[in-house]
Each structure stands twice: as C-alpha cells, then as structure tokens.
Amino acid sequence: MSAQEPELVRLFLEDHQAMTRALVEVIARIEDHDMAGAQRLADELDRSAGAHIEFEEQVLYPEIGRCRGDRLEEKLRSEHRIVCHALNSLVRGRPLQLVDAVFQQEILQSLKT
C-alpha cells in the first residue's frame, strides 16, 4: 500500500481481484463441462458480491462518470449487467450464452495487469 492510498481503496481492490478470480474459475469450470462446480462457485459469488457491486454502482461509478465521462461509466455498468445475468442464469440452471470467449479473455487480461 502506498502512503497515498487509503486502506478502503486497498481493501476494495483486493476484494475486486478476489471476485475476478472467482469469475474466471466459474468460466474455467464451464469450459471443463463441470456445470455442478460452476453452479456452486457462481452461487457463492452471487451471494458474496452484493455489497461490492452496490458500492460500485452507487458510489464509484457515478464518480467515474463525473471524472472520466458517461461512456466509461456506462461500459462498467454494462459489464456488471452481463456478469450478474450470467451468474443468475447459471445459479438457476439456465444456459450461459453471455460468457463468451471475448469476455473471458477480457477478464483474464485484467488479472495479468
């Protein structure tokens, strides 16, 4: 943690990275045709991500919109909608058509940086 970085920011970033890793694990289970494992992990992620997503949607994204513009804010909100829809579909045993290869690569790339 840098001297300038508040503890809240550090904790939020760690939480975000943990959720991203969990989402990548869900995708890996789907690719391995382990739908039961993917559903279990998706359910855990769906239950644990609520407060994080609420903070992003209500506090962080509006601030990003003010600082960086509405296009970035809408892109981030769109990503949330896609992930939430995919997780909800998986938890309820519906086909996961929104977790495509491009989206998976974006998630994996973000983990590498």
N, C-alpha and C positions, 0 to 999 in steps of 0.2 A: 504494500500500500504506500503510495507516495504521500509526502507531507501535506499535499494539497487535497487529497482525495478523502472525502468524508467516509466514515465507517458504513453509513447507509448505502452509499454508492458501491462500495466493495461487496457488501453482503448481497445487494441486488444483482450485481454482475455474476457473483458466484452462483446464485440461485438460477439466473438465466442460463448459465452454462450447464448446470445440472439438468435443467429441463430440456435443453437442446440435446444433450447426450441421451436422455431418456427417449426423446422422439426418434433419434437416429437408431436406437436399439429397437424401438417398435417397428420401424421401417425394415431393419435387418431381419427381424422375426417374420415379417410378411414375406420378404424375399426368400426366406428359407422355408416358406409354406408352413410355418408354425403359428397358425392362427390363434390357437388357445393361448400360447405365450404372448403373442402380440396383443390379444384382448386383455389379458391380465395386466400387462405393463401399461396399456392405454387407459385402463380403468384407474390404476394407481396415479398416473399422470393427470388424468381428468380430475381426480379428487384433490390432488396436491397443488395444482396450478392456479386455483381460483383467486387467491389473494394477489399473486404475482400479476396475473392478467388484469385484474381490477385496477391495480396500481398503474400499470402501463396505460390502460385505456382512459382512466380518469385524470391522471396526473402527468405522466411522462409524455404521452403522445400529443396532448394539447400544447405542451411546452415546446416540443419538437416542431409542431406546426407553426407556432409563433416565431421560433428562431430560424427554422430551415424551410418553411413553406408547407402549404397544404398537400402538395403532391407526395412528399415523403411521409407525412402523417397518414394519408390515405393508403399508401403502399404498406405501411406497417399494420394498419387496421385490417387490410385485406389479407395479409399473411395470417393474422390471428383468426380471422373467419375461416380460412382454409384449414388451418390446423385444428381448430375446435370442431368444425364439421367432420373432418376425417376421424378424429378421436371419438366423437359421439357416434359416428357410423360404425366404427369398429367395436366400441363397447356394446352397441346394440345388435351386433352381428350382421350388419349390412355391408355390402361391397364397398371397398375403399378405392374409388376411382380417382380421388383427388390427390393421392400420394403418388405422383408420377416421378419419373427418373430425373427430370429437371429440378423439381422441388427438392428431391433427396440430395442432389448434387449441391444445391444452394446451401442446405443445412450442413452437409459435410464440409463444404468450403469454409463456412463460417467457423467451424470447430478448429480448422487448421490455422486460422489467423489469430 
